[in-house]
Amino acid sequence: MGWLAIVPYVLVAMVVLYLPGLLVVGVCRTPAFRVKPLAALAIAPSVSMTLIAFTAIVISPMGIGWGPLPVAVVTLLTVAIAIGVQYAWLRFRARGSHGAAADTSESEGGSTAVRRTRVSLIGPWPKRSPIIWLRDRRLWALVAVALGTVLMLRQLHTVLIVPDALSQTYDNSFHANAVRWILNTHDGSTLTLLGLTGELPGIYPAAWHDTVSLVLIILGSDNIAIAANATVIVCACLVWISGFIFLAGSLVRLRIPSMLGAGVLAVSFTGFPLLMLDFGVLYAYFMGLCVLPTVVALTVQFAGVSPGWRVPPIPAVIFGVFGIGAMALSHPGVMMLYFVMMLVILLAWSWQSVARWHRHGGRFKGLTWDAQTRTPAIKVGLTILAILVVALLWQVLRPAEALWSPKHSVHSALGQALVATPLNRYAAWALGLLMVLGLYACIRRRRNRWLVLAHAIVVGLWVIVSATPQSTLRTMLTGIWYNDPYRLAAALVITTLPLTVLGLSYLLDLLAAAFRRSGLERRTPVARLVTVLIVAAITVGLLVQTTQRQRYLWYEMREAEKAYAMQGGRLVDKDEMAVLEQVKQIIPPDGKIIGNAFTGAGMAYALANRAVTEPHMYIALPPDVVLLNDHFKDWATMPEVCAAAQRQGIGWVLDFGTKEVHQGRHVHPGIEHLDGVPGFELVASSGQYAKLYRVTACG
């Protein structure tokens, strides 16, 4: 399959992830609600994810089938609510203006006419000269997103090999089958998705699966693998990079060279996005992390703890709530990581307010609150409340099992964090140097010091999970992330990456200052712009050379490539895929297959759309299936075997040998080595081990 085949899937995935959010953000045009275009580009996916997953939850108990139409209806309702809220806000403000005008008129003994203010939902298109446009940082922010997208596409092209590559990992047996479950049941609710494994009542966040299923429904396609890869491309290339540029611009006033450098740095880490596509595969966690920078940026801008771009407080709160919903409905572990950073930001917010109050002569006066004291008191109170809520969630939102063991020593874990390549054989020296410089810049300039504390906390969590022995304390601190070093290795990128951009910005600021002192600075706008673009080109070139062409990144790309390689695939290899391609032609739509999920036989549900007894590895199997797994061969001497097969409706056996996804051994003696066994007819095979049998036993 050529790469052009994935283009329609990518375009539809872009529509699914951007159109609902852009409609909601786009109608927010009044001054108190308006956000700028780059902010809208970053915010839209999180709004879309929340609307998609929320729609699935709402329509499920109503019996309404899952598809794009319910999402469109809910989106339009949200747009109508947004317009109504703005209209009510304008009426409220107008009433206040009338009151103020009347008071002024009476006090001055005259008359005052209050003008009506027209608020355009579209807004005028500014007329600017080409030089002004070329100096606009918003334009270069979009160029930075495009630059990062090109570099990320190159990495994904290497990793995926082909557009319909299947992730050969343990978790993909659930994710792919969950998408198939949604397509077949027309139910994408987070509250019912575990019906796939028979674990209802239960909750599994379904934002990823809902998004992929919508892509397939819109295109009328059945190819889950290519739809998943298209969604990965959109999330990694657009959602992640635009969100990070938005965060970087919120932290510091970026010059054009540092803006473009941020686009390169966004795709220069191995911990994310590549590691989440290599290990797991952690699609849900991956999607949540892609929107995390946007939500952090909104929180930073609301609190005003950094000197960069600002979004008005009302949309910062509203779209921040949408972002929290997107993370919760993608993966709660990402939401809890955000809460860690949010608490640090709120602490800085409260500290700044109290310090400002103290500098202006504020003093405690018992229980008497004046106007000067009220604001810091409210901020401190809200921060304490947030700490209590997060502490409660910390105890509640944790998986039943968190069994991952440590992988490194404390010194090794700290060293990997310092050189920005956790779980990698090689060091990213350029990233490590920029990170250290960023830490120095935060402390030296007394800006973004909250980021230093946030980074220290995340590094501490990484060291605990990857270098300390299993204990109650370890589980209490990192059990939310399954005590999994891989998940926290990805989390490290969320704080390390902004620090590298701050380090790069600080370095370029020093260069600019030296240039001005030398007297070489050009005075004309064109000359200054040309100089800036030359510096930007050199910066991008150096960053590409010291990141994209280094061994640490190539090592992770090759490791991730192995996770998608069909030849010798751990989940479904080339021979097994050849048999699965015949399943649709051989087995009728109502046929049911018994097979060992650990060998990949359960993927017949996702890839061939035929019912299986084990759609995932660790599920509670019915007693009938357990009996058949152990004794199907013995049907002639055990009458209860045929009765169990008839109750389950099983008429086919997939035997994929003994190779398992995790190189373990989970024996199913009743359905293994069936060649020559009476009652089982071989109808398809490929290679030595991949075989499909028709059950002729039991009459």
MOHUFEN-V22305 format. One record per residue. RES is the residue in one letter. PHI is phi in degrees with one decimal (NA if undefined). OMEGA is omega in radians with two decimals (* if undefined). Layout:
res phi omega
RES PHI OMEGA
RES PHI OMEGA
This chain:
res phi omega
M NA 3.14
G -80.2 -3.06
W -70.1 3.09
L -64.1 -3.12
A -65.2 -3.08
I -86.0 -3.06
V -58.4 3.11
P -59.1 3.14
Y -66.9 3.12
V -65.1 -3.13
L -62.9 3.13
V -68.2 3.09
A -61.8 3.07
M -63.1 3.12
V -62.4 -3.11
V -62.9 -3.05
L -85.5 -3.07
Y -116.8 -3.00
L -61.4 3.13
P -58.1 -3.13
G -66.2 -3.14
L -65.8 3.09
L -63.5 -3.12
V -68.9 -3.13
V -67.2 -3.06
G -66.9 -3.13
V -82.9 3.09
C -84.1 -2.99
R -114.5 3.10
T -71.5 -3.04
P -54.1 -3.08
A -76.2 -3.05
F -118.5 -2.99
R -73.7 2.98
V -124.1 -3.08
K -77.8 -3.03
P -56.2 -3.13
L -64.6 3.08
A -62.5 3.12
A -62.3 3.12
L -62.4 -3.14
A -77.3 -3.04
I -79.4 -2.99
A -53.2 -3.10
P -60.6 -3.13
S -67.4 3.06
V -65.1 -3.14
S -62.2 -3.14
M -59.1 -3.14
T -64.9 3.13
L -62.1 -3.12
I -64.5 -3.09
A -68.8 3.11
F -66.4 3.10
T -58.9 -3.13
A -60.5 3.13
I -67.8 -3.05
V -69.8 -3.03
I -81.0 -3.08
S -57.9 3.14
P -69.5 3.11
M -81.6 -3.10
G 78.9 3.12
I -85.6 -3.09
G -69.2 -3.12
W -75.4 3.10
G 172.1 -3.09
P -69.9 -3.09
L -63.3 3.08
P -60.5 3.11
V -63.8 3.12
A -62.8 -3.14
V -63.5 -3.14
V -63.7 3.10
T -62.5 3.14
L -65.9 3.06
L -63.0 3.11
T -65.4 3.08
V -61.0 3.13
A -62.6 3.10
I -63.4 3.14
A -61.8 3.11
I -65.7 3.13
G -62.3 3.13
V -62.9 3.12
Q -65.3 3.11
Y -62.0 3.11
A -62.4 3.13
W -64.2 3.13
L -64.8 3.10
R -63.2 3.13
F -63.3 3.13
R -65.9 3.13
A -64.3 3.11
R -62.8 3.09
G -64.2 3.13
S -67.1 3.11
H -62.8 3.13
G -63.6 3.14
A -65.7 3.14
A -65.9 3.13
A -63.7 3.12
D -61.9 -3.13
T -64.2 -3.12
S -62.8 -3.12
E -67.6 -3.09
S -69.1 -3.12
E -95.1 3.12
G 72.5 3.14
G -118.7 3.12
S -125.2 -3.12
T -132.0 3.07
A -98.9 3.14
V -95.5 -3.12
R -77.7 3.03
R -80.5 -3.12
T -100.8 3.08
R -89.9 3.10
V -115.5 -3.12
S -82.0 3.07
L -81.2 3.12
I -104.2 3.13
G 85.6 -3.12
P -73.2 3.06
W -87.1 -3.03
P -67.2 3.06
K -97.4 -3.09
R -137.7 3.06
S -76.8 3.14
P -55.9 -3.13
I -64.1 3.13
I -63.1 3.12
W -62.1 -3.09
L -70.7 3.10
R -94.8 -3.09
D -73.3 -3.10
R -64.7 3.12
R -64.5 3.07
L -61.9 -3.10
W -72.8 3.02
A -64.7 3.09
L -67.1 3.07
V -63.5 3.11
A -62.8 3.08
V -62.7 3.13
A -63.4 3.12
L -62.5 3.11
G -62.4 3.13
T -62.7 3.13
V -60.3 -3.13
L -67.3 3.12
M -68.7 3.09
L -61.1 3.10
R -61.9 3.13
Q -65.7 -3.11
L -68.4 3.07
H -61.5 3.11
T -69.1 -3.05
V -71.7 -3.01
L -77.5 3.11
I 71.4 3.11
V -130.4 -3.04
P -65.3 -3.14
D -103.2 3.13
A -61.3 -3.14
L -103.3 3.08
S -65.3 -3.06
Q -91.3 -3.03
T -121.9 -3.07
Y -57.3 -3.03
D -70.1 -3.13
N -68.3 3.08
S -62.8 3.06
F -80.6 -3.02
H -61.4 -3.13
A -66.6 3.13
N -68.2 3.09
A -66.5 3.07
V -63.0 3.10
R -61.8 3.12
W -59.2 3.13
I -64.3 -3.14
L -63.4 -3.07
N -82.4 -3.10
T -92.8 -3.08
H 56.6 -3.11
D -140.5 -3.12
G -109.9 -3.05
S -70.6 3.02
T -59.5 -3.08
L -85.0 -3.10
T -124.3 -3.04
L -61.6 -3.14
L -72.0 2.96
G -59.6 3.06
L -56.0 -3.08
T -105.7 3.11
G 71.0 -3.09
E -107.4 3.10
L -85.1 -0.07
P -72.4 3.14
G -170.0 -3.09
I -125.5 2.99
Y -140.0 -3.09
P -58.8 -2.93
A -116.9 -3.08
A -58.8 3.13
W -61.9 -3.05
H -67.4 3.09
D -64.0 -3.12
T -64.4 -3.14
V -63.5 -3.14
S -65.2 3.10
L -63.4 3.10
V -58.7 -3.12
L -68.3 -3.12
I -64.2 -3.11
I -63.2 -3.12
L -85.0 -3.06
G 64.7 -3.06
S -103.1 3.14
D -121.3 -3.01
N -92.2 -3.08
I -66.6 -3.08
A -62.4 -3.09
I -70.8 3.08
A -67.6 3.09
A -63.2 3.14
N -67.2 3.08
A -64.1 3.11
T -66.4 3.05
V -60.0 -3.11
I -61.6 -3.12
V -65.3 -3.12
C -65.8 -3.07
A -72.6 -3.03
C -87.8 -3.06
L -113.8 -3.06
V -62.6 -3.09
W -66.4 -3.02
I -69.2 3.13
S -64.7 3.09
G -63.7 -3.14
F -70.8 3.08
I -59.6 3.09
F -62.3 3.10
L -66.6 -3.12
A -60.6 3.11
G -67.5 3.08
S -75.7 -3.06
L -86.7 -3.04
V -155.0 3.08
R -76.5 -3.03
L -80.8 2.95
R -77.5 -3.11
I -58.3 3.12
P -61.2 -3.14
S -72.2 3.07
M -64.1 3.11
L -66.8 3.08
G -62.1 3.10
A -62.5 3.09
G -62.5 3.08
V -71.5 -3.09
L -63.4 -3.12
A -60.6 -3.11
V -117.6 -3.06
S -109.1 -3.11
F -104.0 3.11
T -87.2 -3.09
G -66.0 3.10
F -159.7 0.06
P -83.5 -2.92
L -59.7 -3.06
L -61.5 -3.13
M -72.6 3.05
L -90.9 3.10
D -85.3 -3.07
F -95.3 3.01
G 117.0 0.02
V -80.9 -3.02
L -97.8 -3.10
Y -60.0 -3.08
A -65.5 3.10
Y -64.0 3.10
F -58.6 -3.13
M -63.7 3.12
G -61.7 3.14
L -66.1 3.14
C -63.6 -3.12
V -94.9 -3.09
L -58.4 -3.14
P -58.1 3.13
T -63.6 -3.10
V -69.3 3.07
V -62.5 3.14
A -61.9 3.12
L -63.3 3.12
T -66.1 3.10
V -60.7 -3.10
Q -71.5 3.07
F -63.4 -3.08
A -77.4 -3.14
G 67.4 -3.09
V -94.0 3.12
S -136.9 -2.99
P -91.1 -3.06
G -88.9 -3.10
W -57.9 3.12
R -130.1 2.96
V -103.1 3.11
P -53.6 -3.03
P -58.6 -3.07
I -64.0 3.09
P -65.4 3.09
A -61.1 3.12
V -71.2 -3.08
I -61.4 -3.10
F -75.3 3.00
G -64.4 3.08
V -64.4 3.05
F -58.2 -3.14
G -63.6 3.09
I -62.2 3.08
G -62.0 3.12
A -62.5 3.13
M -68.7 -3.14
A -63.6 -3.10
L -87.6 2.98
S -96.0 3.09
H -162.7 -3.12
P -58.8 3.11
G -61.0 3.08
V -68.8 3.11
M -60.5 -3.14
M -69.0 3.05
L -63.1 3.07
Y -61.4 -3.12
F -61.2 3.06
V -59.8 3.14
M -69.7 3.13
M -60.9 -3.13
L -63.5 3.09
V -63.4 3.13
I -63.6 3.14
L -66.2 3.07
L -63.0 3.09
A -64.0 3.11
W -59.9 3.13
S -66.6 -3.12
W -61.2 3.13
Q -61.9 -3.12
S -66.1 3.13
V -65.9 3.13
A -64.0 3.11
R -64.9 3.11
W -61.8 -3.13
H -69.8 -3.14
R -64.2 -3.12
H -93.5 3.02
G 85.2 3.13
G -68.2 3.10
R -141.7 3.07
F -70.3 -3.14
K -127.9 -3.14
G 65.0 -3.14
L -95.3 -3.12
T -86.0 3.13
W -109.6 2.99
D -96.3 -3.10
A -62.1 -3.12
Q -70.1 -3.08
T -85.2 -2.99
R -62.2 -3.07
T -62.2 3.11
P -62.9 3.13
A -64.7 3.12
I -64.6 -3.14
K -63.6 3.11
V -63.7 3.13
G -62.8 3.11
L -64.5 3.11
T -65.2 3.11
I -62.1 3.10
L -61.7 3.12
A -62.0 3.11
I -61.3 -3.13
L -66.1 3.14
V -64.6 3.14
V -65.7 3.10
A -61.1 3.09
L -65.9 3.12
L -62.6 3.14
W -60.5 3.14
Q -83.4 -3.02
V -90.8 -3.03
L -88.0 3.07
R -146.6 -3.10
P -68.5 3.14
A -66.8 -3.12
E -126.2 3.08
A -142.9 -2.89
L -105.1 -3.09
W -67.8 -3.12
S -94.9 3.10
P -65.1 -3.07
K -118.8 -3.02
H -139.5 2.93
S -85.3 3.13
V -61.9 -3.13
H -62.9 3.13
S -65.7 3.14
A -63.3 3.10
L -63.7 3.13
G -63.3 3.12
Q -65.0 3.08
A -66.1 -3.10
L -67.8 -3.12
V -96.9 2.95
A 64.0 3.10
T -135.5 3.08
P -64.3 3.11
L 60.1 3.14
N -134.8 -3.11
R -77.1 -3.00
Y -119.7 -3.10
A -98.5 3.02
A -102.2 -3.00
W -63.6 -3.13
A -64.1 3.13
L -66.1 3.12
G -62.1 3.13
L -64.6 3.13
L -65.5 3.11
M -64.0 3.12
V -62.5 3.11
L -64.7 3.09
G -65.5 3.07
L -60.4 3.12
Y -63.2 -3.13
A -63.2 3.12
C -61.4 -3.11
I -74.4 -3.08
R -65.6 -3.07
R -89.3 -3.10
R 58.3 3.06
R -127.3 3.10
N 58.5 3.11
R -65.6 3.08
W -60.3 -3.13
L -67.4 3.08
V -62.1 3.13
L -66.7 3.12
A -60.8 3.12
H -65.0 3.12
A -61.6 3.13
I -66.3 -3.12
V -65.8 3.07
V -62.2 3.10
G -60.9 3.09
L -63.2 3.11
W -62.6 -3.14
V -65.4 -3.14
I -61.5 -3.05
V -75.3 -3.04
S -101.5 -3.02
A -136.7 3.14
T -111.4 -3.10
P -68.5 3.13
Q -61.4 -3.12
S -162.0 3.09
T -63.4 3.14
L -64.4 3.13
R -60.6 3.14
T -67.4 3.12
M -63.7 -3.07
L -85.0 -3.01
T -123.9 3.12
G -63.3 3.08
I -56.8 3.12
W -102.4 3.09
Y 62.9 -3.01
N 53.0 -3.00
D -102.1 3.12
P -60.2 -3.09
Y -65.7 -3.14
R -65.4 3.14
L -80.2 2.98
A -63.8 3.06
A -67.5 3.14
A -62.8 3.12
L -57.3 -3.12
V -63.2 -3.05
I -63.3 3.10
T -102.3 -3.12
T -68.6 -3.09
L -60.6 3.07
P -59.7 3.12
L -65.2 3.11
T -65.4 3.11
V -68.5 3.08
L -63.1 3.08
G -65.1 3.10
L -63.6 3.13
S -62.5 3.12
Y -63.8 3.13
L -63.5 3.13
L -68.9 3.06
D -64.1 3.08
L -62.5 3.12
L -64.4 3.14
A -64.5 3.12
A -63.8 3.11
A -63.9 3.13
F -64.4 3.12
R -66.9 -3.14
R -66.6 -3.09
S -75.6 -3.12
G 81.4 -3.10
L -90.6 -3.08
E -66.1 3.13
R -75.4 -3.06
R -93.9 -3.09
T -78.7 -3.14
P -58.2 -3.12
V -65.2 -3.13
A -64.5 3.12
R -64.4 -3.14
L -64.9 3.12
V -61.6 3.11
T -61.5 3.14
V -61.6 -3.12
L -67.7 3.08
I -64.7 3.10
V -61.2 3.13
A -63.2 3.14
A -63.9 3.11
I -64.7 -3.14
T -61.1 3.14
V -62.1 3.13
G -60.4 3.14
L -65.2 -3.14
L -67.0 3.10
V -61.5 -3.13
Q -66.3 -3.05
T -92.4 3.09
T -127.2 -3.01
Q -67.3 -3.09
R -107.2 -3.09
Q -99.2 -3.02
R -65.9 -3.08
Y -61.5 -3.12
L -75.5 3.10
W -65.1 3.11
Y -61.1 -3.13
E -68.0 3.09
M -61.7 3.14
R -71.1 3.08
E -64.9 3.11
A -67.6 3.11
E -60.1 3.12
K -61.7 -3.12
A -72.0 3.13
Y -115.7 -3.08
A -71.2 3.13
M -76.0 3.13
Q -66.9 -3.08
G 71.4 -3.10
G -57.3 -3.09
R -73.8 -3.10
L -99.9 3.10
V -135.8 -3.12
D -89.0 -3.04
K -62.4 -3.14
D -67.2 3.14
E -65.6 3.09
M -64.9 3.11
A -62.3 3.10
V -69.2 -3.13
L -63.3 3.10
E -68.0 3.09
Q -87.0 -3.06
V -60.0 -3.11
K -61.2 -3.12
Q -78.7 -3.03
I -93.7 -3.03
I -93.7 3.10
P -65.6 -3.09
P -57.4 -3.13
D -92.5 3.12
G -73.7 -3.13
K -131.6 -3.02
I -113.5 2.96
I -106.9 -3.13
G -170.3 -3.10
N -88.8 -3.11
A -62.1 -3.12
F -64.9 3.13
T -92.4 -3.13
G 98.8 -3.12
A -63.7 3.13
G -66.0 3.13
M -72.0 3.05
A -60.8 3.12
Y -68.6 -3.11
A -71.1 -2.96
L -92.4 -3.12
A -119.5 3.11
N 58.3 3.05
R -124.9 -3.08
A -63.1 3.13
V -129.9 3.13
T -80.5 -3.09
E -130.2 3.10
P -73.1 3.07
H -147.9 -3.02
M -71.5 -3.03
Y -101.7 3.06
I -133.3 3.11
A -79.9 -3.10
L -81.4 3.04
P -61.2 3.13
P -55.9 3.13
D -61.8 -3.12
V -67.8 3.09
V -59.5 3.12
L -62.1 -3.13
L -67.5 3.09
N -57.0 -3.08
D -92.7 -2.93
H -139.1 -3.12
F -58.8 3.11
K -58.9 -3.00
D -92.4 -3.08
W -58.3 -3.08
A -70.1 -3.09
T -108.2 -3.13
M -126.1 -3.09
P -57.9 -3.11
E -66.1 3.13
V -67.2 3.14
C -64.4 3.10
A -62.1 3.12
A -65.8 3.14
A -63.0 3.13
Q -69.5 3.11
R -64.2 -3.13
Q -85.2 3.14
G 70.9 -3.07
I -88.0 3.12
G -128.6 -3.05
W -144.9 3.13
V -129.2 2.98
L -104.3 3.10
D -115.3 3.14
F -103.8 3.08
G 76.4 -3.06
T -114.4 3.11
K -70.9 -3.09
E -118.8 -3.02
V -62.9 3.13
H -112.0 3.12
Q 56.3 3.08
G -93.2 3.10
R -146.7 3.10
H -118.3 -2.96
V -76.1 2.99
H -122.4 -2.97
P -61.8 -3.10
G -74.7 -3.09
I -127.8 3.10
E -113.2 3.05
H 54.6 -3.06
L -93.7 3.12
D -58.4 3.10
G 79.9 3.14
V -80.8 3.13
P -60.1 3.11
G 95.2 -3.12
F -136.1 -3.07
E -106.0 3.11
L -71.1 -3.11
V -117.6 3.11
A -158.2 3.10
S -157.7 3.06
S -152.8 -3.09
G 71.0 -3.04
Q -89.6 -2.95
Y -117.4 -3.06
A -83.8 -3.03
K -142.7 3.06
L -117.6 -3.12
Y -117.8 2.93
R -91.6 3.13
V -83.5 3.08
T -105.6 3.12
A -71.8 3.03
C 65.0 3.07
G 74.5 *
